[in-house]
Amino acid sequence: MSHIRYEIVEHDGGWAYKLGDVFSETHATHEGALKAARDAAARQSLSGETRPILYQDAAGAWHQETSEGTDRPEADIEDRKAGKS
């Protein structure tokens, strides 16, 4: 099982959660961003449909794989402001 971590950060005059280098929408409060991150993490555990996926890697090569609807990552949240992860 893969593992992902959302991080709560100050962003664009407010707060956001991010995964890797990708930021969520900006929230006015830290608590708003934390709630949104918890919602996103909870959705990661939901099963979906098995379907083919097509993606391009950093070198520009295209790949096709089958994504199992039950192969969901384990998600957690890192919140340095609250001193929790």
N, CA, C and O atoms as a Maestro MAE file, in Angstrom:
{
 s_m_m2io_version
 :::
 2.0.0
}

f_m_ct {
 s_m_title
 :::
 protein
 m_atom[340] {
  # First column is atom index #
  i_m_mmod_type
  r_m_x_coord
  r_m_y_coord
  r_m_z_coord
  i_m_residue_number
  s_m_chain_name
  s_m_pdb_residue_name
  s_m_pdb_atom_name
  i_m_atomic_number
  :::
  1 25 0.845 -1.173 0.000 1 A "MET " " N  " 7
  2 3 0.000 0.000 0.000 1 A "MET " " CA " 6
  3 2 0.891 1.236 0.000 1 A "MET " " C  " 6
  4 15 1.871 1.314 0.741 1 A "MET " " O  " 8
  5 25 0.537 2.188 -0.832 2 A "SER " " N  " 7
  6 3 1.308 3.422 -0.877 2 A "SER " " CA " 6
  7 2 0.856 4.365 0.239 2 A "SER " " C  " 6
  8 15 -0.190 4.169 0.859 2 A "SER " " O  " 8
  9 25 1.662 5.376 0.473 3 A "HIS " " N  " 7
  10 3 1.409 6.314 1.564 3 A "HIS " " CA " 6
  11 2 1.527 7.737 1.021 3 A "HIS " " C  " 6
  12 15 2.480 8.056 0.309 3 A "HIS " " O  " 8
  13 25 0.570 8.583 1.353 4 A "ILE " " N  " 7
  14 3 0.650 9.994 0.980 4 A "ILE " " CA " 6
  15 2 0.470 10.847 2.232 4 A "ILE " " C  " 6
  16 15 -0.160 10.425 3.202 4 A "ILE " " O  " 8
  17 25 1.031 12.046 2.194 5 A "ARG " " N  " 7
  18 3 0.935 12.948 3.346 5 A "ARG " " CA " 6
  19 2 0.545 14.340 2.862 5 A "ARG " " C  " 6
  20 15 1.238 14.953 2.050 5 A "ARG " " O  " 8
  21 25 -0.573 14.817 3.376 6 A "TYR " " N  " 7
  22 3 -0.990 16.194 3.155 6 A "TYR " " CA " 6
  23 2 -0.324 17.058 4.225 6 A "TYR " " C  " 6
  24 15 -0.223 16.657 5.385 6 A "TYR " " O  " 8
  25 25 0.123 18.230 3.830 7 A "GLU " " N  " 7
  26 3 0.784 19.134 4.767 7 A "GLU " " CA " 6
  27 2 0.005 20.448 4.827 7 A "GLU " " C  " 6
  28 15 -0.339 21.012 3.788 7 A "GLU " " O  " 8
  29 25 -0.272 20.934 6.026 8 A "ILE " " N  " 7
  30 3 -0.965 22.210 6.212 8 A "ILE " " CA " 6
  31 2 0.097 23.311 6.212 8 A "ILE " " C  " 6
  32 15 1.057 23.260 6.981 8 A "ILE " " O  " 8
  33 25 -0.088 24.317 5.330 9 A "VAL " " N  " 7
  34 3 0.911 25.375 5.171 9 A "VAL " " CA " 6
  35 2 0.236 26.731 4.979 9 A "VAL " " C  " 6
  36 15 -0.912 26.814 4.544 9 A "VAL " " O  " 8
  37 25 0.970 27.785 5.310 10 A "GLU " " N  " 7
  38 3 0.510 29.126 4.962 10 A "GLU " " CA " 6
  39 2 0.698 29.285 3.458 10 A "GLU " " C  " 6
  40 15 1.719 28.889 2.896 10 A "GLU " " O  " 8
  41 25 -0.322 29.880 2.814 11 A "HIS " " N  " 7
  42 3 -0.251 29.978 1.356 11 A "HIS " " CA " 6
  43 2 -1.142 31.110 0.852 11 A "HIS " " C  " 6
  44 15 -2.322 31.180 1.197 11 A "HIS " " O  " 8
  45 25 -0.584 31.980 0.049 12 A "ASP " " N  " 7
  46 3 -1.338 32.989 -0.685 12 A "ASP " " CA " 6
  47 2 -2.241 33.838 0.222 12 A "ASP " " C  " 6
  48 15 -3.393 34.113 -0.115 12 A "ASP " " O  " 8
  49 25 -1.704 34.246 1.369 13 A "GLY " " N  " 7
  50 3 -2.444 35.098 2.286 13 A "GLY " " CA " 6
  51 2 -3.404 34.357 3.198 13 A "GLY " " C  " 6
  52 15 -4.195 34.985 3.901 13 A "GLY " " O  " 8
  53 25 -3.349 33.037 3.201 14 A "GLY " " N  " 7
  54 3 -4.221 32.233 4.049 14 A "GLY " " CA " 6
  55 2 -3.556 30.914 4.359 14 A "GLY " " C  " 6
  56 15 -2.350 30.855 4.603 14 A "GLY " " O  " 8
  57 25 -4.345 29.858 4.349 15 A "TRP " " N  " 7
  58 3 -3.849 28.518 4.649 15 A "TRP " " CA " 6
  59 2 -4.312 27.546 3.574 15 A "TRP " " C  " 6
  60 15 -5.379 27.719 2.986 15 A "TRP " " O  " 8
  61 25 -3.503 26.526 3.324 16 A "ALA " " N  " 7
  62 3 -3.846 25.500 2.342 16 A "ALA " " CA " 6
  63 2 -3.267 24.177 2.809 16 A "ALA " " C  " 6
  64 15 -2.461 24.129 3.738 16 A "ALA " " O  " 8
  65 25 -3.681 23.121 2.164 17 A "TYR " " N  " 7
  66 3 -2.985 21.855 2.331 17 A "TYR " " CA " 6
  67 2 -2.299 21.563 1.012 17 A "TYR " " C  " 6
  68 15 -2.748 22.000 -0.047 17 A "TYR " " O  " 8
  69 25 -1.216 20.826 1.087 18 A "LYS " " N  " 7
  70 3 -0.524 20.489 -0.154 18 A "LYS " " CA " 6
  71 2 -0.103 19.040 -0.121 18 A "LYS " " C  " 6
  72 15 0.092 18.442 0.937 18 A "LYS " " O  " 8
  73 25 0.030 18.502 -1.297 19 A "LEU " " N  " 7
  74 3 0.506 17.139 -1.513 19 A "LEU " " CA " 6
  75 2 1.651 17.254 -2.504 19 A "LEU " " C  " 6
  76 15 1.442 17.575 -3.673 19 A "LEU " " O  " 8
  77 25 2.857 16.989 -2.031 20 A "GLY " " N  " 7
  78 3 4.024 17.213 -2.876 20 A "GLY " " CA " 6
  79 2 4.162 18.697 -3.139 20 A "GLY " " C  " 6
  80 15 4.257 19.487 -2.199 20 A "GLY " " O  " 8
  81 25 4.173 19.088 -4.406 21 A "ASP " " N  " 7
  82 3 4.298 20.495 -4.783 21 A "ASP " " CA " 6
  83 2 2.965 21.119 -5.171 21 A "ASP " " C  " 6
  84 15 2.937 22.246 -5.666 21 A "ASP " " O  " 8
  85 25 1.859 20.409 -4.956 22 A "VAL " " N  " 7
  86 3 0.542 20.876 -5.387 22 A "VAL " " CA " 6
  87 2 -0.253 21.382 -4.186 22 A "VAL " " C  " 6
  88 15 -0.431 20.674 -3.195 22 A "VAL " " O  " 8
  89 25 -0.730 22.638 -4.301 23 A "PHE " " N  " 7
  90 3 -1.492 23.269 -3.233 23 A "PHE " " CA " 6
  91 2 -2.988 23.139 -3.486 23 A "PHE " " C  " 6
  92 15 -3.441 23.108 -4.631 23 A "PHE " " O  " 8
  93 25 -3.740 23.063 -2.404 24 A "SER " " N  " 7
  94 3 -5.193 23.134 -2.494 24 A "SER " " CA " 6
  95 2 -5.599 24.586 -2.702 24 A "SER " " C  " 6
  96 15 -4.755 25.474 -2.824 24 A "SER " " O  " 8
  97 25 -6.900 24.807 -2.740 25 A "GLU " " N  " 7
  98 3 -7.398 26.183 -2.719 25 A "GLU " " CA " 6
  99 2 -6.981 26.817 -1.394 25 A "GLU " " C  " 6
  100 15 -6.695 26.109 -0.429 25 A "GLU " " O  " 8
  101 25 -6.948 28.127 -1.348 26 A "THR " " N  " 7
  102 3 -6.571 28.838 -0.128 26 A "THR " " CA " 6
  103 2 -7.785 28.989 0.781 26 A "THR " " C  " 6
  104 15 -8.880 29.325 0.328 26 A "THR " " O  " 8
  105 25 -7.575 28.738 2.063 27 A "HIS " " N  " 7
  106 3 -8.623 28.881 3.074 27 A "HIS " " CA " 6
  107 2 -8.266 30.054 3.969 27 A "HIS " " C  " 6
  108 15 -7.091 30.338 4.202 27 A "HIS " " O  " 8
  109 25 -9.283 30.726 4.464 28 A "ALA " " N  " 7
  110 3 -9.057 31.909 5.303 28 A "ALA " " CA " 6
  111 2 -8.408 31.558 6.632 28 A "ALA " " C  " 6
  112 15 -7.667 32.365 7.194 28 A "ALA " " O  " 8
  113 25 -8.678 30.363 7.136 29 A "THR " " N  " 7
  114 3 -8.155 29.982 8.447 29 A "THR " " CA " 6
  115 2 -7.383 28.667 8.384 29 A "THR " " C  " 6
  116 15 -7.557 27.857 7.474 29 A "THR " " O  " 8
  117 25 -6.539 28.491 9.368 30 A "HIS " " N  " 7
  118 3 -5.815 27.233 9.522 30 A "HIS " " CA " 6
  119 2 -6.807 26.089 9.709 30 A "HIS " " C  " 6
  120 15 -6.640 25.016 9.130 30 A "HIS " " O  " 8
  121 25 -7.834 26.321 10.516 31 A "GLU " " N  " 7
  122 3 -8.828 25.287 10.796 31 A "GLU " " CA " 6
  123 2 -9.575 24.880 9.533 31 A "GLU " " C  " 6
  124 15 -9.895 23.705 9.355 31 A "GLU " " O  " 8
  125 25 -9.857 25.839 8.653 32 A "GLY " " N  " 7
  126 3 -10.521 25.532 7.387 32 A "GLY " " CA " 6
  127 2 -9.667 24.637 6.504 32 A "GLY " " C  " 6
  128 15 -10.168 23.692 5.893 32 A "GLY " " O  " 8
  129 25 -8.371 24.940 6.440 33 A "ALA " " N  " 7
  130 3 -7.453 24.115 5.641 33 A "ALA " " CA " 6
  131 2 -7.310 22.720 6.241 33 A "ALA " " C  " 6
  132 15 -7.244 21.728 5.514 33 A "ALA " " O  " 8
  133 25 -7.264 22.648 7.562 34 A "LEU " " N  " 7
  134 3 -7.144 21.352 8.233 34 A "LEU " " CA " 6
  135 2 -8.385 20.495 7.985 34 A "LEU " " C  " 6
  136 15 -8.265 19.300 7.717 34 A "LEU " " O  " 8
  137 25 -9.555 21.084 8.072 35 A "LYS " " N  " 7
  138 3 -10.796 20.345 7.804 35 A "LYS " " CA " 6
  139 2 -10.815 19.839 6.360 35 A "LYS " " C  " 6
  140 15 -11.173 18.689 6.107 35 A "LYS " " O  " 8
  141 25 -10.428 20.700 5.414 36 A "ALA " " N  " 7
  142 3 -10.399 20.302 4.007 36 A "ALA " " CA " 6
  143 2 -9.393 19.171 3.783 36 A "ALA " " C  " 6
  144 15 -9.664 18.252 3.010 36 A "ALA " " O  " 8
  145 25 -8.248 19.227 4.445 37 A "ALA " " N  " 7
  146 3 -7.240 18.166 4.316 37 A "ALA " " CA " 6
  147 2 -7.771 16.853 4.894 37 A "ALA " " C  " 6
  148 15 -7.555 15.785 4.321 37 A "ALA " " O  " 8
  149 25 -8.460 16.936 6.023 38 A "ARG " " N  " 7
  150 3 -9.048 15.719 6.608 38 A "ARG " " CA " 6
  151 2 -10.084 15.111 5.669 38 A "ARG " " C  " 6
  152 15 -10.150 13.891 5.519 38 A "ARG " " O  " 8
  153 25 -10.894 15.965 5.033 39 A "ASP " " N  " 7
  154 3 -11.881 15.477 4.068 39 A "ASP " " CA " 6
  155 2 -11.191 14.796 2.876 39 A "ASP " " C  " 6
  156 15 -11.613 13.730 2.429 39 A "ASP " " O  " 8
  157 25 -10.132 15.427 2.374 40 A "ALA " " N  " 7
  158 3 -9.399 14.853 1.238 40 A "ALA " " CA " 6
  159 2 -8.761 13.522 1.622 40 A "ALA " " C  " 6
  160 15 -8.802 12.568 0.845 40 A "ALA " " O  " 8
  161 25 -8.175 13.451 2.807 41 A "ALA " " N  " 7
  162 3 -7.545 12.209 3.261 41 A "ALA " " CA " 6
  163 2 -8.586 11.100 3.417 41 A "ALA " " C  " 6
  164 15 -8.319 9.947 3.079 41 A "ALA " " O  " 8
  165 25 -9.757 11.440 3.921 42 A "ALA " " N  " 7
  166 3 -10.818 10.440 4.086 42 A "ALA " " CA " 6
  167 2 -11.292 9.913 2.734 42 A "ALA " " C  " 6
  168 15 -11.583 8.724 2.599 42 A "ALA " " O  " 8
  169 25 -11.371 10.785 1.740 43 A "ARG " " N  " 7
  170 3 -11.797 10.342 0.399 43 A "ARG " " CA " 6
  171 2 -10.789 9.400 -0.240 43 A "ARG " " C  " 6
  172 15 -11.155 8.587 -1.089 43 A "ARG " " O  " 8
  173 25 -9.512 9.498 0.160 44 A "GLN " " N  " 7
  174 3 -8.491 8.622 -0.407 44 A "GLN " " CA " 6
  175 2 -8.766 7.153 -0.104 44 A "GLN " " C  " 6
  176 15 -8.333 6.279 -0.855 44 A "GLN " " O  " 8
  177 25 -9.470 6.872 0.971 45 A "SER " " N  " 7
  178 3 -9.708 5.475 1.355 45 A "SER " " CA " 6
  179 2 -10.908 4.866 0.654 45 A "SER " " C  " 6
  180 15 -11.148 3.665 0.779 45 A "SER " " O  " 8
  181 25 -11.664 5.668 -0.079 46 A "LEU " " N  " 7
  182 3 -12.859 5.157 -0.747 46 A "LEU " " CA " 6
  183 2 -12.496 4.358 -1.988 46 A "LEU " " C  " 6
  184 15 -11.700 4.805 -2.813 46 A "LEU " " O  " 8
  185 25 -13.076 3.187 -2.115 47 A "SER " " N  " 7
  186 3 -12.843 2.359 -3.300 47 A "SER " " CA " 6
  187 2 -13.516 2.988 -4.506 47 A "SER " " C  " 6
  188 15 -14.509 3.705 -4.384 47 A "SER " " O  " 8
  189 25 -12.966 2.710 -5.646 48 A "GLY " " N  " 7
  190 3 -13.531 3.212 -6.902 48 A "GLY " " CA " 6
  191 2 -13.602 2.086 -7.917 48 A "GLY " " C  " 6
  192 15 -13.600 0.909 -7.559 48 A "GLY " " O  " 8
  193 25 -13.665 2.455 -9.167 49 A "GLU " " N  " 7
  194 3 -13.724 1.483 -10.249 49 A "GLU " " CA " 6
  195 2 -12.317 1.136 -10.723 49 A "GLU " " C  " 6
  196 15 -11.422 1.981 -10.715 49 A "GLU " " O  " 8
  197 25 -12.136 -0.103 -11.133 50 A "THR " " N  " 7
  198 3 -10.888 -0.500 -11.781 50 A "THR " " CA " 6
  199 2 -10.959 0.017 -13.209 50 A "THR " " C  " 6
  200 15 -11.912 -0.265 -13.934 50 A "THR " " O  " 8
  201 25 -9.939 0.777 -13.609 51 A "ARG " " N  " 7
  202 3 -9.943 1.334 -14.961 51 A "ARG " " CA " 6
  203 2 -8.524 1.601 -15.437 51 A "ARG " " C  " 6
  204 15 -7.603 1.741 -14.632 51 A "ARG " " O  " 8
  205 25 -8.358 1.669 -16.741 52 A "PRO " " N  " 7
  206 3 -7.030 1.988 -17.271 52 A "PRO " " CA " 6
  207 2 -6.704 3.460 -17.055 52 A "PRO " " C  " 6
  208 15 -7.585 4.319 -17.094 52 A "PRO " " O  " 8
  209 25 -5.431 3.734 -16.828 53 A "ILE " " N  " 7
  210 3 -4.970 5.118 -16.725 53 A "ILE " " CA " 6
  211 2 -3.813 5.314 -17.690 53 A "ILE " " C  " 6
  212 15 -3.041 4.389 -17.944 53 A "ILE " " O  " 8
  213 25 -3.698 6.499 -18.217 54 A "LEU " " N  " 7
  214 3 -2.643 6.872 -19.144 54 A "LEU " " CA " 6
  215 2 -1.956 8.092 -18.556 54 A "LEU " " C  " 6
  216 15 -2.619 9.064 -18.194 54 A "LEU " " O  " 8
  217 25 -0.618 8.050 -18.455 55 A "TYR " " N  " 7
  218 3 0.106 9.193 -17.904 55 A "TYR " " CA " 6
  219 2 1.447 9.353 -18.592 55 A "TYR " " C  " 6
  220 15 1.988 8.413 -19.176 55 A "TYR " " O  " 8
  221 25 1.972 10.573 -18.509 56 A "GLN " " N  " 7
  222 3 3.264 10.906 -19.101 56 A "GLN " " CA " 6
  223 2 4.265 11.102 -17.979 56 A "GLN " " C  " 6
  224 15 3.985 11.818 -17.017 56 A "GLN " " O  " 8
  225 25 5.439 10.472 -18.089 57 A "ASP " " N  " 7
  226 3 6.458 10.633 -17.054 57 A "ASP " " CA " 6
  227 2 7.299 11.879 -17.315 57 A "ASP " " C  " 6
  228 15 7.115 12.562 -18.323 57 A "ASP " " O  " 8
  229 25 8.221 12.169 -16.402 58 A "ALA " " N  " 7
  230 3 9.041 13.384 -16.487 58 A "ALA " " CA " 6
  231 2 9.884 13.439 -17.749 58 A "ALA " " C  " 6
  232 15 10.232 14.525 -18.212 58 A "ALA " " O  " 8
  233 25 10.219 12.278 -18.314 59 A "ALA " " N  " 7
  234 3 11.029 12.228 -19.537 59 A "ALA " " CA " 6
  235 2 10.173 12.370 -20.792 59 A "ALA " " C  " 6
  236 15 10.702 12.412 -21.902 59 A "ALA " " O  " 8
  237 25 8.856 12.445 -20.622 60 A "GLY " " N  " 7
  238 3 7.971 12.622 -21.774 60 A "GLY " " CA " 6
  239 2 7.404 11.331 -22.344 60 A "GLY " " C  " 6
  240 15 6.638 11.366 -23.307 60 A "GLY " " O  " 8
  241 25 7.768 10.193 -21.765 61 A "ALA " " N  " 7
  242 3 7.251 8.906 -22.262 61 A "ALA " " CA " 6
  243 2 5.855 8.650 -21.692 61 A "ALA " " C  " 6
  244 15 5.574 8.964 -20.535 61 A "ALA " " O  " 8
  245 25 4.988 8.074 -22.527 62 A "TRP " " N  " 7
  246 3 3.630 7.757 -22.095 62 A "TRP " " CA " 6
  247 2 3.556 6.328 -21.608 62 A "TRP " " C  " 6
  248 15 4.220 5.443 -22.148 62 A "TRP " " O  " 8
  249 25 2.743 6.101 -20.580 63 A "HIS " " N  " 7
  250 3 2.559 4.777 -19.991 63 A "HIS " " CA " 6
  251 2 1.075 4.520 -19.793 63 A "HIS " " C  " 6
  252 15 0.307 5.434 -19.494 63 A "HIS " " O  " 8
  253 25 0.681 3.261 -19.964 64 A "GLN " " N  " 7
  254 3 -0.694 2.878 -19.671 64 A "GLN " " CA " 6
  255 2 -0.660 1.753 -18.645 64 A "GLN " " C  " 6
  256 15 0.078 0.782 -18.809 64 A "GLN " " O  " 8
  257 25 -1.451 1.880 -17.596 65 A "GLU " " N  " 7
  258 3 -1.540 0.879 -16.538 65 A "GLU " " CA " 6
  259 2 -3.003 0.696 -16.169 65 A "GLU " " C  " 6
  260 15 -3.870 1.475 -16.567 65 A "GLU " " O  " 8
  261 25 -3.249 -0.332 -15.412 66 A "THR " " N  " 7
  262 3 -4.590 -0.522 -14.864 66 A "THR " " CA " 6
  263 2 -4.555 -0.128 -13.399 66 A "THR " " C  " 6
  264 15 -3.713 -0.594 -12.632 66 A "THR " " O  " 8
  265 25 -5.476 0.731 -13.032 67 A "SER " " N  " 7
  266 3 -5.577 1.179 -11.641 67 A "SER " " CA " 6
  267 2 -6.711 0.405 -10.979 67 A "SER " " C  " 6
  268 15 -7.877 0.546 -11.347 67 A "SER " " O  " 8
  269 25 -6.348 -0.411 -10.000 68 A "GLU " " N  " 7
  270 3 -7.343 -1.186 -9.269 68 A "GLU " " CA " 6
  271 2 -8.151 -0.253 -8.376 68 A "GLU " " C  " 6
  272 15 -7.575 0.562 -7.656 68 A "GLU " " O  " 8
  273 25 -9.444 -0.359 -8.412 69 A "GLY " " N  " 7
  274 3 -10.307 0.498 -7.619 69 A "GLY " " CA " 6
  275 2 -10.162 0.306 -6.125 69 A "GLY " " C  " 6
  276 15 -10.561 1.167 -5.341 69 A "GLY " " O  " 8
  277 25 -9.591 -0.821 -5.729 70 A "THR " " N  " 7
  278 3 -9.402 -1.097 -4.305 70 A "THR " " CA " 6
  279 2 -7.992 -0.790 -3.831 70 A "THR " " C  " 6
  280 15 -7.707 -0.907 -2.639 70 A "THR " " O  " 8
  281 25 -7.103 -0.400 -4.737 71 A "ASP " " N  " 7
  282 3 -5.712 -0.087 -4.391 71 A "ASP " " CA " 6
  283 2 -5.622 1.376 -3.978 71 A "ASP " " C  " 6
  284 15 -5.262 2.230 -4.789 71 A "ASP " " O  " 8
  285 25 -5.943 1.666 -2.735 72 A "ARG " " N  " 7
  286 3 -6.007 3.029 -2.234 72 A "ARG " " CA " 6
  287 2 -4.822 3.325 -1.332 72 A "ARG " " C  " 6
  288 15 -4.388 2.455 -0.577 72 A "ARG " " O  " 8
  289 25 -4.287 4.552 -1.400 73 A "PRO " " N  " 7
  290 3 -3.154 4.889 -0.534 73 A "PRO " " CA " 6
  291 2 -3.593 5.124 0.908 73 A "PRO " " C  " 6
  292 15 -4.753 5.434 1.180 73 A "PRO " " O  " 8
  293 25 -2.658 4.974 1.806 74 A "GLU " " N  " 7
  294 3 -2.863 5.365 3.199 74 A "GLU " " CA " 6
  295 2 -2.509 6.850 3.260 74 A "GLU " " C  " 6
  296 15 -1.448 7.251 2.783 74 A "GLU " " O  " 8
  297 25 -3.389 7.669 3.844 75 A "ALA " " N  " 7
  298 3 -3.166 9.115 3.868 75 A "ALA " " CA " 6
  299 2 -3.111 9.624 5.298 75 A "ALA " " C  " 6
  300 15 -3.875 9.183 6.157 75 A "ALA " " O  " 8
  301 25 -2.195 10.562 5.546 76 A "ASP " " N  " 7
  302 3 -2.181 11.246 6.828 76 A "ASP " " CA " 6
  303 2 -1.928 12.730 6.602 76 A "ASP " " C  " 6
  304 15 -1.704 13.171 5.475 76 A "ASP " " O  " 8
  305 25 -1.966 13.487 7.683 77 A "ILE " " N  " 7
  306 3 -1.850 14.944 7.613 77 A "ILE " " CA " 6
  307 2 -0.738 15.394 8.540 77 A "ILE " " C  " 6
  308 15 -0.673 14.990 9.701 77 A "ILE " " O  " 8
  309 25 0.138 16.238 8.010 78 A "GLU " " N  " 7
  310 3 1.190 16.845 8.823 78 A "GLU " " CA " 6
  311 2 0.788 18.280 9.106 78 A "GLU " " C  " 6
  312 15 0.601 19.074 8.184 78 A "GLU " " O  " 8
  313 25 0.657 18.606 10.367 79 A "ASP " " N  " 7
  314 3 0.230 19.935 10.783 79 A "ASP " " CA " 6
  315 2 1.242 20.467 11.785 79 A "ASP " " C  " 6
  316 15 1.109 20.250 12.990 79 A "ASP " " O  " 8
  317 25 2.239 21.155 11.289 80 A "ARG " " N  " 7
  318 3 3.312 21.646 12.160 80 A "ARG " " CA " 6
  319 2 2.843 22.710 13.131 80 A "ARG " " C  " 6
  320 15 3.400 22.836 14.221 80 A "ARG " " O  " 8
  321 25 1.841 23.469 12.763 81 A "LYS " " N  " 7
  322 3 1.325 24.517 13.648 81 A "LYS " " CA " 6
  323 2 0.762 23.878 14.913 81 A "LYS " " C  " 6
  324 15 0.965 24.378 16.020 81 A "LYS " " O  " 8
  325 25 0.066 22.784 14.737 82 A "ALA " " N  " 7
  326 3 -0.529 22.091 15.892 82 A "ALA " " CA " 6
  327 2 0.459 21.122 16.528 82 A "ALA " " C  " 6
  328 15 0.174 20.527 17.567 82 A "ALA " " O  " 8
  329 25 1.625 20.967 15.898 83 A "GLY " " N  " 7
  330 3 2.631 20.047 16.416 83 A "GLY " " CA " 6
  331 2 2.250 18.599 16.248 83 A "GLY " " C  " 6
  332 15 2.673 17.745 17.027 83 A "GLY " " O  " 8
  333 25 1.452 18.315 15.236 84 A "LYS " " N  " 7
  334 3 0.990 16.945 15.014 84 A "LYS " " CA " 6
  335 2 1.320 16.489 13.624 84 A "LYS " " C  " 6
  336 15 1.507 17.294 12.712 84 A "LYS " " O  " 8
  337 25 1.391 15.171 13.470 85 A "SER " " N  " 7
  338 3 1.449 14.591 12.141 85 A "SER " " CA " 6
  339 2 0.653 13.336 12.115 85 A "SER " " C  " 6
  340 15 0.569 12.680 11.077 85 A "SER " " O  " 8
  :::
 }
 m_bond[339] {
  # First column is bond index #
  i_m_from
  i_m_to
  i_m_order
  :::
  1 1 2 1
  2 2 3 1
  3 3 4 2
  4 3 5 1
  5 5 6 1
  6 6 7 1
  7 7 8 2
  8 7 9 1
  9 9 10 1
  10 10 11 1
  11 11 12 2
  12 11 13 1
  13 13 14 1
  14 14 15 1
  15 15 16 2
  16 15 17 1
  17 17 18 1
  18 18 19 1
  19 19 20 2
  20 19 21 1
  21 21 22 1
  22 22 23 1
  23 23 24 2
  24 23 25 1
  25 25 26 1
  26 26 27 1
  27 27 28 2
  28 27 29 1
  29 29 30 1
  30 30 31 1
  31 31 32 2
  32 31 33 1
  33 33 34 1
  34 34 35 1
  35 35 36 2
  36 35 37 1
  37 37 38 1
  38 38 39 1
  39 39 40 2
  40 39 41 1
  41 41 42 1
  42 42 43 1
  43 43 44 2
  44 43 45 1
  45 45 46 1
  46 46 47 1
  47 47 48 2
  48 47 49 1
  49 49 50 1
  50 50 51 1
  51 51 52 2
  52 51 53 1
  53 53 54 1
  54 54 55 1
  55 55 56 2
  56 55 57 1
  57 57 58 1
  58 58 59 1
  59 59 60 2
  60 59 61 1
  61 61 62 1
  62 62 63 1
  63 63 64 2
  64 63 65 1
  65 65 66 1
  66 66 67 1
  67 67 68 2
  68 67 69 1
  69 69 70 1
  70 70 71 1
  71 71 72 2
  72 71 73 1
  73 73 74 1
  74 74 75 1
  75 75 76 2
  76 75 77 1
  77 77 78 1
  78 78 79 1
  79 79 80 2
  80 79 81 1
  81 81 82 1
  82 82 83 1
  83 83 84 2
  84 83 85 1
  85 85 86 1
  86 86 87 1
  87 87 88 2
  88 87 89 1
  89 89 90 1
  90 90 91 1
  91 91 92 2
  92 91 93 1
  93 93 94 1
  94 94 95 1
  95 95 96 2
  96 95 97 1
  97 97 98 1
  98 98 99 1
  99 99 100 2
  100 99 101 1
  101 101 102 1
  102 102 103 1
  103 103 104 2
  104 103 105 1
  105 105 106 1
  106 106 107 1
  107 107 108 2
  108 107 109 1
  109 109 110 1
  110 110 111 1
  111 111 112 2
  112 111 113 1
  113 113 114 1
  114 114 115 1
  115 115 116 2
  116 115 117 1
  117 117 118 1
  118 118 119 1
  119 119 120 2
  120 119 121 1
  121 121 122 1
  122 122 123 1
  123 123 124 2
  124 123 125 1
  125 125 126 1
  126 126 127 1
  127 127 128 2
  128 127 129 1
  129 129 130 1
  130 130 131 1
  131 131 132 2
  132 131 133 1
  133 133 134 1
  134 134 135 1
  135 135 136 2
  136 135 137 1
  137 137 138 1
  138 138 139 1
  139 139 140 2
  140 139 141 1
  141 141 142 1
  142 142 143 1
  143 143 144 2
  144 143 145 1
  145 145 146 1
  146 146 147 1
  147 147 148 2
  148 147 149 1
  149 149 150 1
  150 150 151 1
  151 151 152 2
  152 151 153 1
  153 153 154 1
  154 154 155 1
  155 155 156 2
  156 155 157 1
  157 157 158 1
  158 158 159 1
  159 159 160 2
  160 159 161 1
  161 161 162 1
  162 162 163 1
  163 163 164 2
  164 163 165 1
  165 165 166 1
  166 166 167 1
  167 167 168 2
  168 167 169 1
  169 169 170 1
  170 170 171 1
  171 171 172 2
  172 171 173 1
  173 173 174 1
  174 174 175 1
  175 175 176 2
  176 175 177 1
  177 177 178 1
  178 178 179 1
  179 179 180 2
  180 179 181 1
  181 181 182 1
  182 182 183 1
  183 183 184 2
  184 183 185 1
  185 185 186 1
  186 186 187 1
  187 187 188 2
  188 187 189 1
  189 189 190 1
  190 190 191 1
  191 191 192 2
  192 191 193 1
  193 193 194 1
  194 194 195 1
  195 195 196 2
  196 195 197 1
  197 197 198 1
  198 198 199 1
  199 199 200 2
  200 199 201 1
  201 201 202 1
  202 202 203 1
  203 203 204 2
  204 203 205 1
  205 205 206 1
  206 206 207 1
  207 207 208 2
  208 207 209 1
  209 209 210 1
  210 210 211 1
  211 211 212 2
  212 211 213 1
  213 213 214 1
  214 214 215 1
  215 215 216 2
  216 215 217 1
  217 217 218 1
  218 218 219 1
  219 219 220 2
  220 219 221 1
  221 221 222 1
  222 222 223 1
  223 223 224 2
  224 223 225 1
  225 225 226 1
  226 226 227 1
  227 227 228 2
  228 227 229 1
  229 229 230 1
  230 230 231 1
  231 231 232 2
  232 231 233 1
  233 233 234 1
  234 234 235 1
  235 235 236 2
  236 235 237 1
  237 237 238 1
  238 238 239 1
  239 239 240 2
  240 239 241 1
  241 241 242 1
  242 242 243 1
  243 243 244 2
  244 243 245 1
  245 245 246 1
  246 246 247 1
  247 247 248 2
  248 247 249 1
  249 249 250 1
  250 250 251 1
  251 251 252 2
  252 251 253 1
  253 253 254 1
  254 254 255 1
  255 255 256 2
  256 255 257 1
  257 257 258 1
  258 258 259 1
  259 259 260 2
  260 259 261 1
  261 261 262 1
  262 262 263 1
  263 263 264 2
  264 263 265 1
  265 265 266 1
  266 266 267 1
  267 267 268 2
  268 267 269 1
  269 269 270 1
  270 270 271 1
  271 271 272 2
  272 271 273 1
  273 273 274 1
  274 274 275 1
  275 275 276 2
  276 275 277 1
  277 277 278 1
  278 278 279 1
  279 279 280 2
  280 279 281 1
  281 281 282 1
  282 282 283 1
  283 283 284 2
  284 283 285 1
  285 285 286 1
  286 286 287 1
  287 287 288 2
  288 287 289 1
  289 289 290 1
  290 290 291 1
  291 291 292 2
  292 291 293 1
  293 293 294 1
  294 294 295 1
  295 295 296 2
  296 295 297 1
  297 297 298 1
  298 298 299 1
  299 299 300 2
  300 299 301 1
  301 301 302 1
  302 302 303 1
  303 303 304 2
  304 303 305 1
  305 305 306 1
  306 306 307 1
  307 307 308 2
  308 307 309 1
  309 309 310 1
  310 310 311 1
  311 311 312 2
  312 311 313 1
  313 313 314 1
  314 314 315 1
  315 315 316 2
  316 315 317 1
  317 317 318 1
  318 318 319 1
  319 319 320 2
  320 319 321 1
  321 321 322 1
  322 322 323 1
  323 323 324 2
  324 323 325 1
  325 325 326 1
  326 326 327 1
  327 327 328 2
  328 327 329 1
  329 329 330 1
  330 330 331 1
  331 331 332 2
  332 331 333 1
  333 333 334 1
  334 334 335 1
  335 335 336 2
  336 335 337 1
  337 337 338 1
  338 338 339 1
  339 339 340 2
  :::
 }
}
